[in-house]
Amino acid sequence: MTHPLPNLDPSLIQHHDHDDQHKPRILLLYGSTRARSFSRLLVEEAARLLEHFGAETRIFNPSGLPLPDDAPNDHPKVQELLELMQWSEGQVWCSPERHGSMSAVFKAQIDWVPLAIGAIRPTQGKTLAVMQVCGGSQSFNVVNQLRVLGRWMRMFTIPNQSSVPKAFLEFDEDNRMKPSALYDRVVDVMEELVKFTLLLRDRPDLVDRYSERKESAEELTRRVNQQSI
């Protein structure tokens, strides 16, 4: 799908070879269920750019996702999220900053991801780009927290990131991001994500661990879920 990208200078865009493989598969998550969610608007802008760079994108809508452990694993929204997690080769995480932290809406999505499926995290070896939106001045609390979370999920978090201050000023009446240095940073991040995804996809072995190869999936699950030490 081709989207109009009026803020983009096409003469400066690099095109990347897929080596005749399928397009990089990128899942985008956002952290608010508001009718006009700026984390959603930023994710939608990011998806347009990713598709322009040759990726296939899917955006998960967290509305209706139950709290972790407050519904069975076969809940339709939970299953939708887990299927998308396994489908993806790279991800974009974007949360608003609330009380100096990522939103509960965003964290709930990650907390539904099981520790392991066959001793491998569903996110293991996937690339990750992190972004945040701020209601006031620029902050990096959330992107820093998302980097820690990405490491815990054994993902390759790319060096670049985006933090959009006063996000309510950065989108027009059509919910498109206005031209600015902040928009250019989003372009940088998405371009970099595609490059790293092409380089690292299908390589979960890079974060495979010797200690876990000695331990069966059943033993691993029993150990990490033990009630006492």
Salt bridges, closest charged atoms under 4 A:
GLU44 OE2 - ARG40 NH1 2.98
GLU45 OE1 - ARG48 NH1 3.09
GLU45 OE2 - ARG176 NH2 2.90
GLU51 OE1 - HIS3 NE2 2.87
GLU56 OE2 - ARG58 NH2 3.67
GLU80 OE1 - LYS77 NZ 3.33
GLU89 OE2 - HIS22 NE2 2.61
GLU89 OE2 - ARG25 NH2 3.89
GLU89 OE1 - ARG201 NH1 3.24
ASP111 OD1 - LYS107 NZ 2.72
ASP205 OD2 - ARG203 NH2 2.82
ASP208 OD2 - ARG213 NH1 2.43
GLU212 OE2 - ARG154 NH2 2.57
GLU215 OE2 - ARG223 NE 2.97
GLU218 OE2 - ARG222 NH1 3.74
